C-alpha cells in the first residue's frame, strides 16, 4: 500500500502541531524546578540554623520555624505543579501519537480520543499554571521582610 506524499506531509504537520505546546510544558517544568530548588535550599539553611538553637533569639527561632513551614508548603505546591505539567506533557504526547496513527490508516481509532487527550492535556497545563501562580503569590506574601536580627551578626 502506497501513501501519497501529500498525505504523509499533511499528517506529519498535523501530528507535530501539538508539539509546540510541549515546548511550553518543558519551559514551565524548568521554571518550577528552579523555584522548587530555591525552596529546598532555603529549608536546608533554616534547618541548619535551627540546629544551633542556643545561639538564636526566641524571635528569630520563631521566625525561622514559620518560614520553614512556609517553604515546605511552597515545595509541595511546586511538586503538584510539576505533576500536572508532566501529566500534561504525557497527554499531549499521546495526542501526537493518536493523530499520527489515525491519519496513517489507523481508522479503528476514534477522533474523540484525540480530542479527549488534547483537552485533558490543556486542562492539566492550565492547572499547573494556576498552581504556579498561587505558589508565586504565596511566596511573595510569606517572605520574611521583617527578619529579626541574628545575635552573632551585626547589621
C-alpha positions as CSV (number, residue, x, y, z in Angstrom):
1,X,0.0,0.0,0.0
2,X,1.5,3.3,-1.1
3,X,0.6,6.5,0.8
4,X,0.7,9.7,-1.3
5,X,3.4,12.2,-0.4
6,X,0.9,15.0,0.2
7,X,-0.9,12.8,2.7
8,X,2.3,12.0,4.6
9,X,3.3,15.7,4.7
10,X,0.0,16.8,6.0
11,X,-0.1,14.0,8.5
12,X,3.3,15.0,9.9
13,X,2.2,18.6,10.0
14,X,-1.0,17.8,11.8
15,X,0.8,15.5,14.3
16,X,3.5,18.0,15.1
17,X,1.3,21.0,15.8
18,X,0.7,20.0,19.5
19,X,4.5,19.6,19.9
20,X,4.8,23.3,20.2
21,X,2.7,23.1,23.3
22,X,5.2,20.5,24.6
23,X,7.9,23.2,24.4
24,X,5.8,25.3,26.8
25,X,5.4,22.3,29.1
26,X,9.2,21.8,29.2
27,X,9.8,25.5,29.9
28,X,7.3,25.5,32.7
29,X,8.9,22.4,34.3
30,X,12.3,24.1,34.1
31,X,10.9,27.3,35.8
32,X,9.1,25.3,38.5
33,X,12.1,23.1,39.2
34,X,14.2,26.3,39.8
35,X,11.6,27.5,42.3
36,X,11.5,24.1,44.0
37,X,15.3,24.1,44.3
38,X,15.3,27.5,45.9
39,X,12.6,26.4,48.4
40,X,14.6,23.3,49.3
41,X,17.8,25.3,49.7
42,X,16.0,27.8,52.0
43,X,14.7,24.9,54.1
44,X,18.2,23.4,54.4
45,X,19.5,26.8,55.5
46,X,16.8,27.2,58.1
47,X,17.2,23.7,59.3
48,X,20.9,24.3,59.8
49,X,20.2,27.5,61.7
50,X,17.6,25.8,63.9
51,X,20.1,23.1,64.9
52,X,22.0,25.9,66.6
53,X,19.1,26.8,68.9
54,X,21.2,28.2,71.8
55,X,22.6,30.9,69.5
56,X,19.2,32.0,68.3
57,X,17.0,34.6,69.9
58,X,13.4,33.5,70.6
59,X,12.0,35.8,67.9
60,X,14.5,34.6,65.3
61,X,13.8,30.9,66.2
62,X,10.0,31.6,65.9
63,X,10.5,33.4,62.6
64,X,12.6,30.5,61.2
65,X,10.0,27.9,62.2
66,X,7.3,29.8,60.4
67,X,9.4,30.3,57.4
68,X,10.4,26.7,57.4
69,X,6.7,25.7,57.3
70,X,6.0,28.2,54.5
71,X,8.9,26.8,52.4
72,X,7.6,23.3,52.9
73,X,4.2,24.4,51.6
74,X,5.8,26.1,48.6
75,X,7.8,23.0,47.9
76,X,4.6,21.0,47.9
77,X,2.9,23.4,45.5
78,X,5.8,23.2,43.2
79,X,5.7,19.4,43.3
80,X,1.9,19.5,42.5
81,X,2.5,21.9,39.6
82,X,5.3,19.6,38.2
83,X,2.9,16.6,38.5
84,X,0.2,18.4,36.4
85,X,2.8,19.7,34.0
86,X,4.3,16.3,33.4
87,X,0.8,14.8,33.1
88,X,0.0,17.5,30.5
89,X,3.1,16.5,28.5
90,X,2.2,12.8,28.5
91,X,-1.4,13.6,27.4
92,X,-0.2,15.9,24.6
93,X,2.4,13.3,23.5
94,X,-0.5,10.8,23.4
95,X,-2.4,13.2,21.2
96,X,0.5,13.5,18.8
97,X,0.7,9.7,18.5
98,X,-3.1,9.3,18.1
99,X,-3.2,11.9,15.3
100,X,-0.3,10.3,13.6
101,X,-1.7,6.8,13.8
102,X,-5.2,8.0,13.0
103,X,-4.0,9.8,9.9
104,X,-1.8,6.9,8.7
105,X,-4.6,4.4,8.4
106,X,-5.5,3.5,12.0
107,X,-9.1,4.2,11.3
108,X,-10.1,2.0,14.2
109,X,-9.1,4.9,16.4
110,X,-11.8,7.3,17.1
111,X,-11.3,11.0,16.7
112,X,-12.8,11.6,20.1
113,X,-9.7,10.1,21.7
114,X,-7.6,12.8,20.1
115,X,-10.0,15.5,21.4
116,X,-10.1,13.9,24.9
117,X,-6.3,13.6,25.4
118,X,-5.7,17.1,23.9
119,X,-8.3,18.8,26.1
120,X,-7.1,16.9,29.2
121,X,-3.6,17.9,28.4
122,X,-4.6,21.5,28.2
123,X,-6.5,21.3,31.4
124,X,-3.6,19.8,33.2
125,X,-1.3,22.5,31.8
126,X,-3.7,25.2,32.9
127,X,-3.9,23.6,36.4
128,X,-0.1,23.7,36.6
129,X,-0.1,27.3,35.6
130,X,-2.7,28.2,38.3
131,X,-0.7,26.3,41.0
132,X,2.5,28.1,39.9
133,X,0.6,31.4,40.2
134,X,-0.7,30.5,43.7
135,X,2.8,29.5,44.7
136,X,4.3,32.8,43.5
137,X,1.7,34.8,45.3
138,X,2.2,32.7,48.5
139,X,6.0,33.1,48.2
140,X,5.7,36.8,47.9
141,X,3.3,37.1,50.9
142,X,5.4,34.8,53.1
143,X,8.8,36.5,52.6
144,X,10.3,37.5,55.9
145,X,10.6,41.2,55.2
146,X,10.9,41.9,58.9
147,X,13.5,39.2,59.8
148,X,14.7,39.6,63.4
149,X,18.5,40.1,63.7
150,X,20.8,37.2,64.5
151,X,22.6,37.7,67.9
152,X,26.1,37.0,66.4
153,X,25.7,39.1,63.3
154,X,25.9,42.9,63.3
155,X,23.7,44.7,60.7
